[in-house]
Structures are given as C-alpha cells and as structure tokens.
C-alpha cells in the first residue's frame, strides 16, 4: 500500500489492493461524521491539470482530503510494475505537485 501523507489531513494513494484499506479508514472517518473530500488523479497529468484538480478539492474546504492516483498511472510507460516500482514512482510524481506543497505551508495550528 502506498500512502503519502503530506500532513495529517491530506493523503495521496497509489491504487493497489491495500488501497481498499485506506478507503476503509476514510469510510470510518465519515461514519464518525468527519467530512472527507475524495478524488482520483492521473499521475501523468500536466502541472496545469494538477492545479485544476487541486483547486477543485481544495474548494470543498474539507478537513480531510483523500486522493488516489488512477491505477497504473504512476508507472512510466515501459517500466516494470514489479517490486516497489509503484511506491517509488508515487513519490516521484507527488513531489512535483506544486499546489500540494503550497497547501502544506498554509497549515497552522
């Protein structure tokens, strides 16, 4: 399972079998009346597409934002999917999403 927590309230997940576990966590939070915004992003998007998708989820003003990358989108074309390839490539993509970094710096107690 690949889960990137940029803070305690924003997560990106690589779509795997254990992604179901992260969905279960989000469902429990929702059952406890937490507001969770969800989205599926494609890891091959341009910076502009990530910005648009981020703005959409951010506009919901939920305290918890849960985003999964579309299945297979973090693996570069022609690269094997074995081993930790999904994990490694999830980080490769996530670190390039500028609005998430901006979001982190907006957080305060």
C-alpha positions in Angstrom: 0.0 0.0 0.0 1.3 3.4 -0.9 0.1 6.3 1.1 1.7 9.7 1.0 0.7 11.9 4.0 1.7 15.5 3.3 0.1 16.3 6.7 -2.4 14.7 8.9 -5.1 15.8 6.6 -4.0 15.3 3.0 -3.2 11.9 1.5 -2.4 10.5 -1.9 -2.5 6.8 -2.5 -1.3 4.5 -5.3 -4.1 2.3 -6.4 -3.3 -1.2 -5.1 -5.1 -4.0 -3.3 -4.4 -2.3 0.0 -5.8 0.9 -1.3 -9.0 -0.8 -0.1 -7.7 -0.4 3.4 -7.3 3.3 3.0 -10.8 3.5 1.7 -12.0 1.7 4.8 -10.2 4.3 7.0 -11.9 7.1 5.1 -15.2 5.4 5.5 -14.8 5.0 9.3 -13.9 8.7 9.5 -17.0 9.6 7.5 -19.1 7.3 9.8 -17.8 9.4 12.7 -19.1 12.4 10.9 -15.7 13.7 9.6 -16.0 15.4 6.2 -13.7 13.7 3.6 -13.2 15.0 0.1 -12.2 12.4 -2.4 -10.7 12.4 -5.8 -8.8 10.3 -8.3 -6.0 11.9 -10.1 -3.9 10.7 -13.1 -0.2 10.8 -12.3 0.5 11.6 -15.9 -1.3 15.0 -15.8 0.4 18.3 -16.6 1.1 20.8 -13.8 -1.9 22.8 -15.0 -4.2 19.7 -14.7 -2.9 19.0 -11.2 -3.5 22.7 -10.3 -7.1 22.4 -11.6 -7.8 19.2 -9.7 -6.2 20.6 -6.5 -8.3 23.7 -6.7 -11.4 21.6 -7.1 -10.8 19.5 -4.0 -9.4 22.5 -2.0 -12.6 24.5 -2.8 -14.6 21.9 -0.9 -12.8 23.1 2.3 -12.9 19.6 3.9 -10.7 19.0 6.9 -9.6 15.7 5.2 -8.6 15.4 1.5 -8.1 11.9 0.2 -6.7 11.5 -3.4 -5.8 8.3 -5.2 -3.7 8.1 -8.3 -5.5 6.3 -11.2 -4.5 2.7 -11.3 -1.2 2.3 -13.3 -0.7 6.0 -13.9 2.4 6.3 -11.7 4.4 3.7 -13.7 6.2 5.2 -16.6 5.5 3.5 -19.9 7.7 0.5 -20.5 8.8 0.2 -16.8 8.1 -3.0 -14.9 5.4 -2.9 -12.2 7.2 -5.5 -10.0 8.6 -4.8 -6.6 8.5 -1.3 -5.2 8.0 0.3 -8.6 4.6 1.7 -7.7 5.9 3.1 -4.4 9.0 4.7 -5.8 7.1 6.3 -8.7 4.3 7.5 -6.5 6.8 9.7 -4.6 8.4 10.8 -7.9 5.1 12.2 -9.1 3.8 13.5 -5.7 6.9 15.7 -5.1 6.2 17.5 -8.3 2.7 18.6 -7.5 3.3 22.3 -6.6 -0.2 23.1 -5.1 0.2 20.4 -2.5 3.5 21.9 -1.3 1.8 25.3 -1.2 -1.1 23.7 0.8 1.4 22.3 3.4 2.8 25.7 4.0 -0.7 27.1 4.5 -1.3 24.8 7.5 -1.0 26.1 11.0 -2.3 25.3 14.5 
